[in-house]
Amino acid sequence: MIFMRKNILLMALMIGASLLAILFRPTHRIADDGPAINLETIIPKQFGEWIVDEHVVYQQVSPDLQEALDEIYTQILTRTYVNSLGYRIMLSIPYGANQSDGLSAHDPEGCYPAQGFKIMSKNKSILHTDLGNIPVHRMEAVNGSRHEVLTYWFTVGRYAFNNDWDRKKAQIRYSLRGQIPDGILFRVSSIDTNSQDAYQIQANFIKQLVKELPLEYRSRISGI
């Protein structure tokens, strides 16, 4: 009898959860409000001491992989910048107009090991800029002789996060308002065996870039 009651209660809870999901299913995409996102024009090709390295040739992905990426992301911007000293920083910004659970941006902590990298270190930090603070992830990954240092963050709507739980709560808050948030994964990385130097150079790169972002897009790119 107790077992039957538990099953009935569990079934009732499942039905209730399904009804709530239908009732509060978001329908309005905030990406449709305000100016449209076009990363190619929003992100400057030259700022501060940095300029796009036009000599870098990016590897073409297979049609199957491209189709999968198109299902997840609305746009993907990939560039390599170089300064006068020849130091290169790779910038990758996948953007999704729908950042609900099924279309969340892929976390480098999962993607890099899947590509054969070993994560050597990772931590969370706050990147202080003249315009505001950005919560960031920092990570070192090694694959053979390739030592890559990364700084990255996620945005949900107009807020940036380096914490999965806070990001999830933001998605829920938007959902309860009937809104579907957009979002990005902003990632910079460099090939450098000195991680502390790399993090500092990346921080300066980000600070200079954020200053150049159009005001109407700044929060959607950096959370500031």
C-alpha positions, -999 to +999 in steps of 0.1 A: +000+000+000+028+024+009+046+015-023+014+022-043+010+056-026+045+066-034+040+057-071+008+077-072+025+107-056+055+104-080+031+102-109+012+133-097+044+152-093+055+143-128+022+153-143+023+186-123+058+193-136+047+187-171+018+210-168+040+237-153+064+233-181+036+238-207+021+267-187+053+286-183+069+277-217+086+309-229+076+322-263+092+356-267+128+358-279+146+388-265+169+386-295+140+401-314+141+432-292+164+460-301+192+460-327+200+426-342+233+409-334+259+409-363+292+398-347+311+406-379+303+443-377+300+446-339+335+433-331+361+457-345+389+443-366+414+468-351+415+483-317+442+494-293+474+476-302+455+447-319+446+440-355+432+410-373+458+388-388+445+383-423+471+357-431+456+331-408+437+304-428+410+286-409+403+249-413+371+242-431+347+219-411+329+189-426+293+195-438+279+173-411+297+193-384+287+226-399+250+214-399+253+205-362+269+239-354+241+257-373+215+239-351+233+251-320+245+286-329+230+315-349+265+329-357+301+320-349+328+346-352+364+333-353+394+356-357+431+358-348+445+391-337+482+401-335+500+430-319+532+448-329+553+423-309+538+394-330+518+380-301+486+363-313+453+359-296+425+337-310+390+350-305+359+328-308+324+340-302+295+315-308+262+333-305+228+317-301+195+335-304+180+308-282+199+299-250+174+275-235+187+242-223+188+225-256+208+252-273+233+262-246+268+271-258+294+244-254+317+247-224+354+246-233+358+223-202+340+197-221+350+205-257+388+206-252+391+171-236+369+158-264+396+171-288+424+153-270+435+181-247+443+176-210+431+203-187+461+214-166+444+240-145+412+260-143+398+287-120+372+315-118+381+351-115+368+386-119+382+407-147+382+444-137+378+469-165+373+507-165+336+501-175+328+473-150+337+438-140+333+406-159+332+371-142+355+349-162+368+313-164+405+307-169+419+274-181+451+258-193+449+229-217+477+208-233+477+185-263+512+173-272+534+203-277+504+227-279+499+246-246+468+268-249+457+293-223+420+305-223+399+332-208+362+329-214+327+336-201+290+330-210+262+355-213+225+349-209+206+379-222+224+409-208+243+392-180+277+374-179+285+344-158+314+321-148+291+299-127+269+272-142+243+275-114+240+313-118+237+308-155+209+283-150+191+306-126+192+334-151+177+311-178+149+302-154+142+338-145+138+347-182+117+316-187+093+326-159+088+359-176+079+341-208+112+351-224+138+331-244+172+346-238+200+348-263+236+345-253+272+339-263+303+321-253+331+347-255+365+330-256+400+342-261+431+319-261+467+320-270+495+295-274+518+303-245+537+282-219+537+311-195+501+311-183+504+342-161+518+363-189+491+349-212+463+358-188+476+393-184+479+399-221+444+384-226+430+407-199+444+438-216+431+425-249+396+422-235+397+456-217+407+473-250+380+454-269+352+462-245+359+499-247+354+497-285+321+479-284+290+499-294+271+509-263+239+492-274+257+458-276+281+460-247+260+442-221+251+415-246+287+408-253+304+414-219+276+416-194+287+451-185 
